């Protein structure tokens, strides 16, 4: 069986973790392909409730191999803490592997993330401060340190010495902060290396072997397409590619192996941090949606802004990724609303726009052109089949199909695995 990618279709927080957890029972391997611990996937299953930041969401299946791919930047301290938490809940993590090509988040990345964000003042980007952006900068600048180097302490110290000299010069001269100690960083990361050594592997052959046997590989994205460094709301984006192209480069597989691309849309979009959001809901309705769905960042705890469904952005994202199927999550959150708004187009300077603009200044001026539709005012959380949903809820889901040109195969009506409606075959 080929590879199936699960991709966020908005600004992140769409429920990818639940979709991966739901599908992972049919897979042999799950590969997380992008991002760092600036992303969080919430998974609820028989082991409890988990907020995963680096560990793939398929880790809870004992016969499944979980891989942190080369496209991920890994904070080893955070990863070890997360592994311990999962292990203490009775989950075997012996089949969890980290690509030896994955770049590491270092202490100077976290420090510079905070210093750079502070220096921007009112122009700050709203980063999580986890060091992920600076780690990707160093990866592109060929100043990154890879997981494989933790297994070679002598080479690690040599490279760390060279890089830290450069970083300390910036930290001291530009930001007037005290320099970091090479001995402290070296000792800390060598200790991480000893603990992680059994899990650091050359992972591309593992993925290739699984595919060659005809077994399913799930590719798990982080963040969402509208945060893509090329196609998102730049500069208010992440530093990697959450899209389908990033799935190939971040997992080390050919596009020829991918036969399914599942886009995950929340029934209403949310956005954490700063950046434009044309369909932002104002006032009491936003507060009600946020509290009802507990829309706070899994990584930072920051409140998420909530919006009406944005059909312009949805069509754009679907075109970019070529979704073969769609999962709609959190439909149950809308159960209490008597009416809903759906954005069909934008208005900007008297011009009607049906495409998602590249210019952030244009997007900030866009006003949504809404259609108002009826709500259903009844609980959907117990629905297990498409026919169990009220007609108005079915119509709302069918709207997503219409604007994206892609079938909705999964509808989620709650956080638990069983609160999932499989409307049509995904695989």
C-alpha positions as CSV (number, residue, x, y, z in Angstrom):
1,X,0.0,0.0,0.0
2,X,1.4,3.5,-0.8
3,X,1.9,6.6,1.2
4,X,-1.0,8.8,2.4
5,X,-0.3,12.4,3.5
6,X,-2.4,14.2,6.1
7,X,-2.0,17.9,5.6
8,X,-3.4,20.9,7.5
9,X,-5.6,23.1,5.3
10,X,-5.9,26.3,7.3
11,X,-3.6,28.0,9.8
12,X,-2.9,24.9,11.8
13,X,-4.8,23.4,14.7
14,X,-7.2,21.6,12.4
15,X,-7.2,18.3,14.1
16,X,-4.5,16.5,12.1
17,X,-3.4,14.5,15.2
18,X,-6.9,13.0,15.6
19,X,-7.1,12.1,11.9
20,X,-3.7,10.5,12.0
21,X,-4.5,8.6,15.2
22,X,-7.8,7.4,13.6
23,X,-6.0,6.2,10.4
24,X,-2.9,4.8,12.0
25,X,-4.6,1.5,12.9
26,X,-4.5,0.6,9.2
27,X,-0.9,1.7,8.7
28,X,2.5,0.2,9.2
29,X,4.4,3.5,9.7
30,X,3.8,7.2,10.6
31,X,6.4,9.8,9.5
32,X,6.2,13.3,10.9
33,X,7.8,15.3,8.1
34,X,8.0,19.0,9.1
35,X,8.0,21.6,11.9
36,X,9.3,21.4,15.4
37,X,7.9,21.6,18.9
38,X,6.2,24.9,17.9
39,X,3.4,22.6,16.7
40,X,1.1,20.6,19.0
41,X,-1.2,17.7,18.1
42,X,-3.8,16.7,20.7
43,X,-4.7,13.0,20.7
44,X,-7.3,11.3,23.0
45,X,-7.4,7.5,23.2
46,X,-7.5,4.6,25.6
47,X,-4.2,5.7,27.2
48,X,-5.4,9.2,28.0
49,X,-5.1,12.7,26.5
50,X,-1.8,13.7,25.0
51,X,-0.4,17.0,23.5
52,X,2.3,15.8,21.2
53,X,4.8,18.2,19.9
54,X,7.5,16.0,18.2
55,X,6.4,12.4,18.7
56,X,4.2,11.2,15.7
57,X,0.5,10.7,16.5
58,X,0.7,7.0,15.5
59,X,2.9,6.1,18.5
60,X,0.0,4.6,20.4
61,X,-0.2,1.5,18.1
62,X,2.2,-1.2,19.2
63,X,2.9,-2.7,15.8
64,X,3.5,0.6,14.1
65,X,6.8,2.3,13.5
66,X,6.9,6.0,14.3
67,X,9.5,8.2,12.6
68,X,10.6,11.8,13.2
69,X,11.7,12.7,9.7
70,X,14.6,14.7,8.4
71,X,12.4,17.7,7.7
72,X,11.7,18.2,11.4
73,X,13.9,20.3,13.7
74,X,14.2,18.5,17.0
75,X,14.7,20.0,20.4
76,X,16.2,16.9,22.1
77,X,15.3,17.9,25.7
78,X,11.7,18.5,24.7
79,X,11.6,15.2,22.8
80,X,13.0,13.2,25.7
81,X,10.5,14.7,28.1
82,X,7.7,13.9,25.7
83,X,8.9,10.3,25.2
84,X,9.0,9.9,29.0
85,X,5.4,11.1,29.3
86,X,4.2,8.7,26.7
87,X,6.2,5.8,28.1
88,X,4.8,6.5,31.6
89,X,1.3,6.1,30.2
90,X,2.1,2.5,29.3
91,X,3.0,3.1,25.6
92,X,5.9,1.2,24.2
93,X,8.2,3.6,22.3
94,X,10.8,1.0,21.1
95,X,9.7,1.6,17.5
96,X,10.2,5.4,17.6
97,X,13.1,6.6,15.5
98,X,14.6,9.9,14.6
99,X,16.2,10.6,11.3
100,X,20.0,11.1,11.6
101,X,19.6,13.9,9.1
102,X,17.1,15.9,11.3
103,X,18.5,19.2,12.5
104,X,18.6,20.0,16.2
105,X,17.2,23.0,18.0
106,X,20.1,24.4,20.1
107,X,20.0,26.8,23.1
108,X,21.2,29.7,21.0
109,X,18.3,29.1,18.7
110,X,15.8,29.6,21.5
111,X,17.7,32.6,22.8
112,X,17.9,34.3,19.4
113,X,14.3,33.6,18.7
114,X,13.3,35.6,21.8
115,X,15.8,38.4,21.2
116,X,14.9,38.8,17.5
117,X,11.2,38.8,18.3
118,X,11.6,41.4,21.0
119,X,13.7,43.6,18.7
120,X,10.9,43.7,16.1
121,X,8.7,45.5,18.6
122,X,5.3,46.2,17.1
123,X,6.3,44.3,13.9
124,X,6.8,41.1,15.8
125,X,5.7,37.9,14.0
126,X,4.2,36.1,17.0
127,X,6.6,33.2,17.1
128,X,6.4,30.6,19.8
129,X,9.9,31.4,21.0
130,X,10.9,27.7,20.7
131,X,13.9,28.4,18.5
132,X,12.3,26.6,15.5
133,X,12.7,29.5,13.0
134,X,16.4,30.1,13.8
135,X,17.0,26.4,13.5
136,X,15.6,26.4,10.0
137,X,17.7,29.5,9.2
138,X,20.8,27.6,10.3
139,X,19.8,24.6,8.3
140,X,19.5,26.7,5.1
141,X,22.8,28.5,6.0
142,X,24.6,25.2,6.5
143,X,25.2,26.0,10.1
144,X,22.9,23.4,11.5
145,X,23.8,20.5,13.7
146,X,22.2,17.1,12.9
147,X,21.0,14.3,15.1
148,X,23.8,12.1,13.7
149,X,26.4,14.4,15.3
150,X,25.2,13.5,18.7
151,X,26.6,10.1,18.1
152,X,30.1,11.5,17.3
153,X,31.1,13.6,20.4
154,X,34.5,14.7,18.9
155,X,33.0,16.0,15.7
156,X,30.1,17.5,17.5
157,X,32.4,19.6,19.8
158,X,34.4,20.7,16.8
159,X,31.4,21.9,14.9
160,X,29.7,23.4,18.0
161,X,32.8,25.4,18.7
162,X,32.9,27.0,15.3
163,X,29.1,27.7,15.2
164,X,28.9,29.0,18.8
165,X,31.7,31.5,18.2
166,X,29.6,33.0,15.4
167,X,26.4,32.9,17.5
168,X,28.0,34.5,20.6
169,X,29.3,37.3,18.5
170,X,25.8,38.1,17.4
171,X,24.3,37.6,20.8
172,X,26.8,39.9,22.4
173,X,27.4,42.6,19.8
174,X,23.9,42.9,18.4
175,X,21.7,42.1,21.3
176,X,24.1,42.9,24.2
177,X,23.2,39.6,25.9
178,X,25.8,37.4,27.7
179,X,27.4,34.7,25.6
180,X,26.6,31.0,26.0
181,X,29.0,28.5,27.4
182,X,30.3,25.8,25.0
183,X,31.1,23.5,27.9
184,X,27.5,23.7,29.2
185,X,25.9,23.1,25.8
186,X,28.3,20.3,24.9
187,X,27.7,18.5,28.2
188,X,23.9,18.9,28.0
189,X,23.7,17.7,24.4
190,X,26.1,14.8,24.8
191,X,23.8,13.6,27.6
192,X,20.9,13.9,25.2
193,X,22.8,11.9,22.7
194,X,23.4,9.0,25.0
195,X,19.7,8.7,25.7
196,X,18.6,9.2,22.2
197,X,21.3,7.0,20.5
198,X,19.0,3.8,20.3
199,X,16.4,5.9,18.4
200,X,18.6,7.8,15.9
201,X,18.6,5.9,12.6
202,X,19.1,6.3,8.9
203,X,15.4,6.4,8.4
204,X,14.9,6.7,4.6
205,X,15.7,2.9,4.1
206,X,13.1,2.1,6.7
207,X,10.5,4.0,4.9
208,X,11.5,2.6,1.5
209,X,11.4,-0.9,2.8
210,X,7.9,-0.4,4.2
211,X,6.6,0.9,0.9
212,X,8.3,-1.9,-1.0
213,X,6.3,-4.4,1.0
214,X,3.1,-2.7,0.0
215,X,2.4,-1.5,3.6
216,X,0.8,1.9,4.3
217,X,2.9,4.9,5.4
218,X,1.1,7.9,6.8
219,X,2.9,11.2,6.4
220,X,2.0,13.6,9.3
221,X,2.2,17.3,8.7
222,X,2.5,20.1,11.3
223,X,1.0,23.5,11.1
224,X,-1.2,24.3,8.1
225,X,-0.8,25.3,4.4
226,X,-1.7,29.0,5.1
227,X,1.5,29.0,7.3
228,X,3.7,27.6,4.5
229,X,6.9,29.7,4.0
230,X,6.2,30.1,0.3
231,X,2.4,30.0,-0.1
232,X,1.2,31.2,3.3
233,X,0.4,34.6,4.6
234,X,4.1,35.7,4.4
235,X,5.8,36.9,6.6
236,X,3.4,35.6,9.2
237,X,4.2,32.0,8.5
238,X,6.2,29.1,9.8
239,X,9.8,28.4,8.6
240,X,9.1,25.1,6.8
241,X,6.7,23.7,4.2
242,X,3.6,21.9,5.7
243,X,2.4,21.2,2.2
244,X,2.6,18.1,0.0
245,X,6.0,19.1,-1.3
246,X,7.3,19.3,2.2
247,X,6.0,15.8,2.8
248,X,8.3,14.3,0.2
249,X,11.4,16.2,1.1
250,X,10.8,16.0,4.9
251,X,10.3,12.2,4.8
252,X,12.7,11.3,2.1
253,X,10.4,9.7,-0.4
254,X,9.5,10.1,-4.0
255,X,6.2,11.8,-5.0
256,X,5.5,8.6,-7.0
257,X,4.8,6.8,-3.8
258,X,2.0,9.1,-2.6
259,X,-1.5,8.0,-3.7
260,X,-3.6,9.9,-1.2
261,X,-3.5,13.5,0.1
262,X,-6.0,14.2,2.9
263,X,-6.7,17.8,3.7
264,X,-7.9,18.5,7.2
265,X,-10.2,21.5,7.6
266,X,-11.8,22.6,10.9
267,X,-15.4,23.5,10.4
268,X,-14.4,27.0,11.3
269,X,-10.8,28.3,10.9
270,X,-8.6,29.4,13.8
271,X,-5.4,31.3,14.0
272,X,-3.0,31.7,16.9
273,X,-0.5,34.6,17.0
274,X,-0.6,37.6,14.6
275,X,-1.3,37.9,10.9
276,X,-4.4,38.6,8.8
277,X,-7.5,36.5,9.0
278,X,-10.2,37.9,6.7
279,X,-13.2,36.0,8.2
280,X,-12.5,36.7,11.8
281,X,-15.6,36.5,14.1
282,X,-16.0,39.4,16.4
283,X,-17.5,39.7,19.8
284,X,-19.5,37.2,21.8
285,X,-19.8,34.5,19.1
286,X,-16.0,34.2,18.9
287,X,-15.7,34.0,22.7
288,X,-18.4,31.3,22.8
289,X,-16.7,29.3,20.1
290,X,-13.3,29.6,21.7
291,X,-14.5,28.5,25.1
292,X,-16.8,25.7,23.8
293,X,-13.9,24.3,21.8
294,X,-11.1,25.3,24.2
295,X,-9.3,27.1,21.4
296,X,-6.0,27.8,23.1
297,X,-2.6,26.8,21.6
298,X,-1.4,23.4,22.5
299,X,2.1,24.7,22.6
300,X,1.9,28.2,24.0
301,X,-1.6,28.3,25.6
302,X,-2.3,31.5,23.6
303,X,-6.0,32.1,22.7
304,X,-6.8,31.3,19.1
305,X,-8.8,33.7,16.9
306,X,-11.8,32.0,15.4
307,X,-13.4,32.7,12.1
308,X,-16.2,31.8,9.7
309,X,-15.4,29.2,7.1
310,X,-13.2,30.8,4.4
311,X,-14.1,29.4,1.0
312,X,-11.5,31.5,-0.8
313,X,-8.7,30.2,1.3
314,X,-10.1,26.7,1.2
315,X,-10.2,26.6,-2.6
316,X,-6.6,28.0,-2.8
317,X,-5.2,25.4,-0.4
318,X,-7.0,22.5,-2.1
319,X,-5.6,23.6,-5.5
320,X,-2.0,23.9,-4.1
321,X,-2.0,20.4,-2.5
322,X,-4.2,18.5,-4.9
323,X,-6.3,16.9,-2.1
324,X,-7.8,13.6,-2.9
325,X,-10.1,13.6,0.1
326,X,-11.0,15.9,3.0
327,X,-11.6,15.5,6.7
328,X,-13.8,18.1,8.4
329,X,-13.3,18.3,12.1
330,X,-15.0,20.1,15.1
331,X,-18.4,20.1,13.4
332,X,-19.9,19.6,16.8
333,X,-18.6,23.0,18.0
334,X,-21.1,24.7,15.7
335,X,-24.1,22.8,17.1
336,X,-25.3,25.7,19.2
337,X,-25.3,28.4,16.5
338,X,-28.7,29.3,14.9
339,X,-27.0,30.5,11.7
340,X,-23.6,30.4,10.1
341,X,-21.6,32.5,7.7
342,X,-19.6,31.2,4.8
343,X,-17.2,33.3,2.8
344,X,-17.5,33.0,-1.0
345,X,-15.3,35.9,-2.1
346,X,-13.4,39.0,-0.8
347,X,-14.0,42.6,-1.5
348,X,-10.9,44.8,-1.8
349,X,-11.1,48.4,-3.1
350,X,-14.4,47.7,-4.8
351,X,-12.9,44.7,-6.6
352,X,-14.4,41.2,-6.0
353,X,-11.6,38.7,-5.4
354,X,-12.2,35.0,-5.7
355,X,-8.5,34.1,-5.3
356,X,-6.3,34.3,-2.3
357,X,-3.9,37.2,-2.7
358,X,-0.1,36.9,-2.3
359,X,0.3,40.5,-0.9
360,X,-0.2,40.7,2.8
361,X,-1.2,44.4,2.5
362,X,-4.0,43.4,0.1
363,X,-5.1,40.5,2.3
364,X,-5.3,42.9,5.3
365,X,-7.8,45.1,3.3
366,X,-10.0,42.2,2.2
367,X,-13.5,42.1,3.5
368,X,-15.4,38.8,3.3
369,X,-18.5,38.5,1.1
370,X,-20.7,36.1,3.1
371,X,-23.5,33.8,2.5
372,X,-25.6,33.0,5.6
373,X,-26.9,29.5,6.1
374,X,-29.0,27.9,8.8
375,X,-27.5,26.1,11.8
376,X,-28.9,22.9,13.1
377,X,-29.3,23.6,16.9
378,X,-29.0,20.0,17.9
379,X,-26.1,17.9,19.2
380,X,-24.0,16.0,16.6
381,X,-21.5,14.5,19.1
382,X,-23.3,11.1,19.1
383,X,-23.6,10.8,15.3
384,X,-21.6,7.8,13.9
385,X,-23.0,7.7,10.4
386,X,-23.6,10.3,7.8
387,X,-27.3,9.8,8.0
388,X,-27.2,10.6,11.7
389,X,-26.3,14.2,11.0
390,X,-29.2,16.8,10.6
391,X,-29.8,18.0,7.1
392,X,-28.4,21.5,7.8
393,X,-25.1,19.9,9.0
394,X,-25.0,17.7,5.9
395,X,-25.5,20.8,3.8
396,X,-22.7,22.6,5.6
397,X,-20.3,19.8,4.9
398,X,-21.4,19.6,1.3
399,X,-20.5,23.3,1.0
400,X,-16.9,22.4,1.8
401,X,-17.0,19.9,-1.0
402,X,-18.3,22.5,-3.4
403,X,-15.7,25.2,-2.7
404,X,-12.7,22.8,-2.6
405,X,-13.8,20.5,-5.5
406,X,-12.9,17.5,-3.3
407,X,-15.0,14.9,-1.5
408,X,-15.4,15.1,2.3
409,X,-14.6,11.5,3.4
410,X,-14.3,12.1,7.2
411,X,-16.4,14.2,9.6
412,X,-15.3,14.5,13.2
413,X,-17.9,15.3,15.8
414,X,-15.7,15.1,18.9
415,X,-12.2,14.5,20.1
416,X,-12.4,10.7,20.7
417,X,-11.6,8.2,18.0
418,X,-15.1,6.8,18.0
419,X,-16.6,10.3,17.3
420,X,-15.7,10.0,13.7
421,X,-17.9,9.5,10.7
422,X,-16.4,7.7,7.7
423,X,-18.5,9.0,4.9
424,X,-16.6,7.3,2.1
425,X,-13.4,5.1,1.8
426,X,-10.2,7.0,2.4
427,X,-7.8,4.3,1.4
